[in-house]
Amino acid sequence: MVQASLLVDPRLDDVRAAITEARAQLDALRSLANELLDVLASPGKDRQTSIKQIISRGNESISSLKRLTKTLSPALDASSRAPDGPASASLLERAWALHSGEELKDEQVEEEVHPAAEYPSRPGKNLSEVLDNLRALAYLGIRADALSVTGSHCEPDQARRVRLSMPGTFVALLGLPTPGGTAPTWATIFGHEEAQGALRRPWAGSRHAVFRAFTQLANNTVLHELGTGSAGVAPAESAIPTALETVLLWLASYSDLFSRPATSTGRLLQRDAASGALLPPLLRPHTLSWHRLGLAAMDPSQRTAEHASQSLAPMLPADGGA
């Protein structure tokens, strides 16, 4: 339990003010990141000037965050934590709870998430088991949720949507034709700031060229997996992965979408011939064995990526077994 002295700590107002300002600076950095994506995706002579201005503004926000870190550092040391065990809330946690209007409870301090040894070797035979398997990716911040057609959370057997969230990277939404199904019929990719609107209008498409291209690729992958026969797997044949889990694992291998360069060229950005936008390497293999697909999702070092103009041949697996 949090000691009463923390509730009236004179440093609390300073910490709360620093959190408020830090949150504003983080929001500014997110906006600048989206602005940079738009500039990179738009051809034009003034692009270099715009990029320099965005980087300059970003450096200002980073400098402010470094200054705020000094203010918040005292609240992070061991002396600010109540002496009755690791479940106690620090001064910083208390300030954030008050700032966000949430009541601080002992249960709010979550356990540290450790990486699993490997992705589960047995594919899920229904949506509930698929979502359970995907919890092995939680240490990467990846989260999968069962949603209703309106976008609210629901039980897996009632779900008509599955949302896969990659922190700071993208949100993927997959549509299920029947409640709790394991055969998605469409997929759409959005930036995190677009995710709420995507739940209401999944067909609207992202305003970012990279996510529009990714959406097209994801739907091609969905169609391929539906045609392999895994979509209609009988419950007793759970050793065969469903189309849904295969697509979700493949999407999970994109958690480093904006940081992994092309395997063959070492380039991070390349101009897309169709849109003229500068895009990261979007092609990643999904026709892998179950073991290798799970390995790529769990371990970023096992991934390969290529730009659309590069051959897919080096990405295909040598083994065709499960």
Rosetta blueprint (number, residue, H / E / L):
1 M L
2 V L
3 Q L
4 A H
5 S H
6 L H
7 L H
8 V L
9 D L
10 P L
11 R L
12 L H
13 D H
14 D H
15 V H
16 R H
17 A H
18 A H
19 I H
20 T H
21 E H
22 A H
23 R H
24 A H
25 Q H
26 L H
27 D H
28 A H
29 L H
30 R H
31 S H
32 L H
33 A H
34 N H
35 E H
36 L H
37 L H
38 D H
39 V H
40 L H
41 A H
42 S L
43 P L
44 G L
45 K L
46 D L
47 R H
48 Q H
49 T H
50 S H
51 I H
52 K H
53 Q H
54 I H
55 I H
56 S H
57 R H
58 G H
59 N H
60 E H
61 S H
62 I H
63 S H
64 S H
65 L H
66 K H
67 R H
68 L H
69 T H
70 K H
71 T H
72 L H
73 S H
74 P H
75 A H
76 L H
77 D L
78 A H
79 S H
80 S H
81 R E
82 A L
83 P L
84 D L
85 G L
86 P L
87 A L
88 S L
89 A L
90 S E
91 L H
92 L H
93 E H
94 R H
95 A H
96 W H
97 A H
98 L H
99 H H
100 S L
101 G L
102 E L
103 E L
104 L L
105 K L
106 D H
107 E H
108 Q H
109 V L
110 E L
111 E L
112 E L
113 V L
114 H L
115 P L
116 A L
117 A L
118 E L
119 Y L
120 P L
121 S L
122 R L
123 P L
124 G L
125 K L
126 N L
127 L H
128 S H
129 E H
130 V H
131 L H
132 D H
133 N H
134 L H
135 R H
136 A H
137 L H
138 A H
139 Y H
140 L H
141 G L
142 I L
143 R E
144 A E
145 D E
146 A E
147 L E
148 S L
149 V L
150 T L
151 G L
152 S L
153 H E
154 C L
155 E L
156 P H
157 D H
158 Q H
159 A L
160 R L
161 R E
162 V E
163 R E
164 L E
165 S E
166 M E
167 P L
168 G L
169 T L
170 F E
171 V E
172 A E
173 L E
174 L E
175 G E
176 L L
177 P L
178 T L
179 P L
180 G L
181 G L
182 T L
183 A L
184 P L
185 T L
186 W E
187 A E
188 T E
189 I E
190 F E
191 G L
192 H H
193 E H
194 E H
195 A H
196 Q H
197 G H
198 A H
199 L H
200 R H
201 R L
202 P L
203 W L
204 A L
205 G L
206 S L
207 R L
208 H L
209 A H
210 V H
211 F H
212 R H
213 A H
214 F H
215 T H
216 Q H
217 L H
218 A H
219 N H
220 N H
221 T H
222 V H
223 L H
224 H H
225 E H
226 L H
227 G L
228 T L
229 G L
230 S L
231 A L
232 G L
233 V L
234 A L
235 P H
236 A H
237 E H
238 S L
239 A L
240 I L
241 P L
242 T L
243 A H
244 L H
245 E H
246 T H
247 V H
248 L H
249 L H
250 W H
251 L H
252 A H
253 S L
254 Y L
255 S L
256 D L
257 L L
258 F L
259 S L
260 R L
261 P L
262 A L
263 T L
264 S L
265 T L
266 G L
267 R L
268 L L
269 L L
270 Q E
271 R E
272 D L
273 A L
274 A L
275 S L
276 G L
277 A L
278 L E
279 L E
280 P L
281 P L
282 L L
283 L E
284 R L
285 P L
286 H L
287 T L
288 L L
289 S L
290 W H
291 H H
292 R H
293 L H
294 G H
295 L H
296 A H
297 A H
298 M H
299 D L
300 P H
301 S H
302 Q H
303 R L
304 T L
305 A L
306 E E
307 H L
308 A L
309 S L
310 Q L
311 S L
312 L L
313 A H
314 P H
315 M H
316 L L
317 P L
318 A L
319 D L
320 G L
321 G L
322 A L
